[in-house]
Amino acid sequence: MNVLIIGSGGREHAIAWKLKQSDRLDQLFIAPGNAGTAELGTNLPINVSDFQKIKETVLAQDIKLVLVGPEIPLVEGIHDFFLSDEELKKVHVIGPQKLAAQLEGSKEFAKEFMQRHAIPTAAYKSFTKDNVKEGFDFLESLKPPYVLKADGLAAGKGVVILPNLQEAKDELTDMLTNEKFGEASKTVVIEEFLDGIEMSCFILTDGKNYVSLPNAKDYKRIGEGDKGLNTGGMGAISPVPFADEEYLQKIEERVIKPTVLGLQKDNISYKGFIFFGLIKVNNEPMVIEYNCRMGDPETEVVIPRIKSDLLELLIATGNNDLENMSIEIDERSATTVMLVSGGYPEAYEKGKIINGIENTLDSIVFHAGTTKNNNGETLTNGGRVLAVTSYGNDYKEALKASYKSIKNINFDKMNYRKDIGFDL
């Protein structure tokens, strides 16, 4: 079977690495891909939102399954585009249709869905520029800190947590009337602050049945001790040590099952991954957010722990046949540490030569933001550049291996967090 992965990050490289191990795979294409995916398949210089060009490629290369990595093409309706086209509708698309992708594309949609299906989440209200004053009143009714979320997609930067009431009011004004996040903040969700420790769970579903993937915890802030600006993710570990059997059972019964059943009750078709961003409050799981795809850098620790043939699972998803599938998980821990460009998540330079990847024999290096020059050298091509993933008997052993491997890699102004797992 010929397969196309859409996307260019560490998530897509990890998925490509796993699919490459399948006996069911013939040819692998990645659009647009990176320097790492180029070693596993054929990179295609196609924008993730260029559906027409994707169609031409799918037909020309006889592609039978398309896996959509990032959220933007899902929210824009790539799955619907395939279903509405006579020539494409038999191609399996792994990733939900436009309506289902609103679970990630709209915070308000997700909150209403959770409320409807009694899925535990923080109390909230939504506001637009027409009722900013009511937003102020709602903020005054809450205890600090104050959580404001841009309703739409804001590249992971649309959530602001502020300790001071006046700052929160100013931020609300900035988001709604000054359109701080553009279209994404036309509506702002204000919710109560939940105090606890976070983790992520993942499932692959055909809309009716699902298989649970390994859980993970990622580290979002740029600085040690979770200080500083939010990033796309600086590292991750799997499994999460504090998520014991009893707690995972609660997640299954109170969050995962009601979500899959809720989609069916609402007549929302869903084929693909669901990411549950969770927070543990008084030993109870509460949902912070849904994503309609795999997380990054969590994918770089979740995928390496799947022993089963991932392509088999994806084909079963496309055929509505997950009921007959099981998944085998590696008992070992996996960790990843993200190497980023100097200055990230603010201004940074691209095009720095990367040395030493070939010397990391005890780790898997997933490319996140890389490209090749005409001399075949690997260059930095993004804020997050490489994810260094290792196995261990526990997360501490795995982290030691990742940090040891990092000593072999260098590029100008390379930065990374030295305290992944510090809070466990």
N, C-alpha and C positions, 0 to 999 in steps of 0.2 A: 504493500500500500504506500502511495506517495502522500506525504504529509507536509502542510505548511504551518509554521508557527509565525504569528504576527507579533512583532515587538523587537526590542533591541537591548534589553537590560540583562541583569544578572538572573532574573527570574526565567527569561527565555533561554539563556545559555544552560541553566540547570535542567530545564525541561528537555532541551535538545540533547543534552548529555545522557539523560535517562532514556529518551525515545530511541537513541542510537543503539541501545543495548537490546532492542526488541527484534525477534526473528520475523515479526510481521511487517517490519519497515523495509521499504524498497529505497525510495529517495526522500531526502529531507531538504526542505526549503525554509529559509528564515527571512522575513521581510520587516525591517531592513537588516536586522542582525548586527553583529559586532565582530571584532577580531577573533573572539573565542568561538562563536558559532560558525565562523568560516571554516574552522578545522573539522566540523562535524557534518556540515551540509553545504548547500549553495545559498549564499546571501543574495538577496534581490533588493536593488535600490528603490524600494516603494514606500511611500508614506503610509502610515497605519490607517489614515482616513481616506485614502484614495481607493474607494471601493471598486471603481471601474477597472483600474489597473490590476487590482487583486483578482477580479473576475477573469480578466484576460489571461493572467498567470495560471489560475486554477484550471482553466480549460486547456491552455497550451501544454501544461505539464501533467495533465490527467491526475490532479490532486483529489483525493477522496475524503480527506479529513483536514479541517482547519481549526487550529487551537489559537484562541485570541488571548494574548498575554495581558496587555494594558486595558484600563477601564474606558479610555476615551472612545475607541471604535465601538465598544459595546453600548455605551450610552448614546452614541450617534446612530445605532441601529444596524450594525453590520450583519447580525443574524437575520433580521427582518429582510434585509437586502437580498440575502441568499434565498430565503423562503419564497420571496415574491418573484424570483427569476426562474423561468422554466428550465434553463440550462444548468442552474446551480442548486435547485431545491433538494436534490438527492445527496448533495455533499454534506457530510456531518460537520456541523459547527459546534465547537465546544466553547461555550460562553452564552449567557442568557440573551433573550430578545430585549428590545428597547424598554418595554414596560417593566420587566423584571429587573433590568439594570438600574432602574430608578432607586432600588434599595441602596445603591451607592451614589447614584447621580443626584439624589435629593434627600437631604437629612430629614426634611418634613415628611416626605413619602415614607421613609423608613420608620420614623417615630409613629406615624399614624398606623402603619402596618403592625408594629409591636403592640400598640395600645389595643388594636382590634383583636389580636390573638393572645392577649395576656402574657406577653413575653417581657420579663423584668428589665426595666430600663429607668433612667433618671426622669423625674418630672420635668416638663418643658412647656414652652409656648413659642409660637412663631410670630414674627413681625416683619412688616414692610415699611417703606418710607412714609406711607400714609398713616401709620399708627406708632410712630417713634415714641410719642408721649406715653402710650400704654406700655411700651417696652421699658421706659424708665420706671414706671410704677411697678412692673413685674420684678425688675432688678432690685427695687427697694424692699420687696417682699422676701427676697432670698438672703441667705447668709453668705458671706464671702468664703472662698474666692468665687468669682463669677465666670461662667463658661459661655462663650459666644461662638456659634458655628455658622459659617457661610453655608447656605442651603446646598449650593451646587458644588461642582468639582473645582478645587483650588490647588491642585498639585500637592496635597498634603499640608498646605500652609493655612487653610481656612479656619482653623480652630484656635481661639485665643482664650487663655485663662488669666484673669487679672485679680489681684488682691484688694483693689480699692474701688469703691462704688463710683466715684467720679470718673476714674479711668475707664470703667466699664461703660458708663454712659457716653463718654467721648468716643470710645471704640465703636459702640453701636451706631452713633451718628456717622462716623467715618465709613463704616461698612455699608450702611443703608443710603445715606444721602450723598456721600462722596464716592460711592461705589468702589471702595478700597480693593475689592476682589472682582471688580467688573460684574458681569452677569451673575456670577456665582453668589454674590451677596445681595441680590435683589430681595431675597428673603433671608432673614437671620433667625436661627433657632437659639433661644436662650434656655439653658437647662441647669438644674441644680448640680452642684459639684459633688462627685462621689469620691470618697477617700478609700483607697485600697490599692492592691497590686494587680497589674494588668497581665493578660496573656491572650493568645490567639488560638482558635480552633478552626479546622478546615474540613469541609466535606466535598465529595464529588457526587453530584446527583443527576438523575435523568428526569427529575421532576416528581417522581413518586418514591423511588428507592434511593438509597445513598450508601456510600462507604465513607467511614471516618478516616482521615489522614492523620499523621502525627501532629501533636500540638506544638506550639512554639511560643517564645517570648522575644520581642525585639526591643531595641534601644534606639530611640528616636533623636535624642538631643545630641548636639555636636560635642559638648564638653563632658569631661569626667564627672561622675556623680550625677549624671542627668541634668547638667546645667547648660545654659546657653540656648541658641536657636534650635528650632525643630528642623530635622532633615528628613530625607526619604528613608532613613534607617542606617544606623552605624554598626549593627551586628545583631546576631540572634542566636538562641540556643533551643535545642529540642532533645528530649521532652522537657517540660517544665517541672522542676523538682517539687514544688508545693502542690501540684495538681495530682492528688492521690486518687485512688479508685472511686472513693465515695464522692469526691468533688466532681470528677469526670462524669459520674452517673447523673449528678444533679444537672450538669450542663446538657447532657443528652436529653433528659426528661423535660427540663424547663425551657431550654433554648432551641436545641437542634430539631427535635421532633415537632414542636409547635410551629417552627419556621417552615419546615417542609410541608406540614399539613395546612398551614396558613396559605401558602402559595397555591395549593390545590383548591382550598375553599374559595379563594379569591379568583380562581380560574386564570392564574398567572403561570404560563408555561416557563419551565426553567431547565436548561441543560448546561451543566458546567460546574465550576467551583463556587462554593460560598465560603467566605472568610468571616468569622465571627470575632470581632474585637470585644473582649470581655474584661470586666473588672471584678475582683473578688472583694465583696463588702460584707463583713460579719459572716464569713464563710459561705456566702451566697453569690452565685454568678449573676451579673447584670450586663446587659449588652450596651456597649458604648457606640458601636457602629457595625454596619455590614459592609463588606466589599464584594463585588460580583466577579472576583477573579482571585488568583493567588496573591499573597503579599510579597513584598520584596524589601528586605533580605530574608524573610522567613522561608521562601521557596528553597533557598540555598541550604537550608538545614532540614526541611521537611522532605523534599524529593530524594536526597541521598539516603534517607532512612526507609524508603519504600523498596521492598525486595521484589514485589510482584512486577509483572510486565505492565508498565503504565499504558502502553498503546492498547493492550487488550482491554484495560479498564475504560479507556476513552472510546473505543469501538462499541463496547457494551452500553456506554452512556448514549451514544448516537443511536443505537438500536433499541433504546428503552429496555435494556436487559440487565441492569445492574443487580436486580434481585438475585440473579444466579452467580454473582461474583463475590469473592472474598478478597481480603488484602493482607499481605504478609509484611510485617514491620520489623526492621532491624532493631534488636534490643539495645544496641549501643547508643550513646549520646552523639549528637552532632552539633558543632558550633561554627559560626562564621563571623569573621571580623572584616569590616569594610575599610578599604583603603581609599581615601578621598583626596581630591585636589586641594591644594593650599588656598584658603579663602572661602571655600565652600562652607555653608550654603549661601554665602553672599557671592560677590564677584570672584571669579577664578579664571586662570588661563588654561587653554587646551593645547594639545600638540607636544606634550612632554614625552620624551622617550622613556619607555618602561624597560628596566633590566631585571633579569633573574627569575622570571616566572618558571623557566625550564628547570630551575634548581629546587623547586618546592616538591620534593618527591613524597613527602609524608602528608600532603594536603591536596585538596582539589581546588584549583583556582578558577572561579567563575568570573568571566568578564562582564562588567556592567556598563562602563562608558569607555570603550576603546575602539581604535581603528588601526589600519595598517598604512604605512606610507609606501612610496614606490620602491624603496629599498627592502621592503619586507619587515621593517621594524614596527613594533607595536607602540602606539602612541595613546596618550590620554585623550578622551573625547567627551568628557562629561564631569559632573561634580563627584559622583560616586564612580570609582574607576574599576576596582577589583574586589571580589569577595573571596576570602581565604577560608575554606571549609575543611574541618578535620573531624575525625571520629575519636571517641575515647570511651572507656568504661563508665565514666560519668562526665558531666560538663566541664569539670575542672581539668581533667586529663585532656579532653578534647581542646579546650582553650589553650593549654600549654603548647599543644602541637601547632595550633594556628599561629600563636605568637612566635614560636620558633621558626616556622616557615616564613613569616613576614620579614624576618631578618635577612632573607635572601633576596628580597624584592626591593627595588628602589626606583623612584622617579622624582624629579625636582619638586620640592615643596610638598611631598607626600605626607599625609596626616591620617591618623587613626586613633580610636579610643583604646586605652590600655586597661580599661576596667569593665569590659563586658562581663555580665554576670555578677557584678559587685553587690547587688541587693538580694542575692539568694542565699 
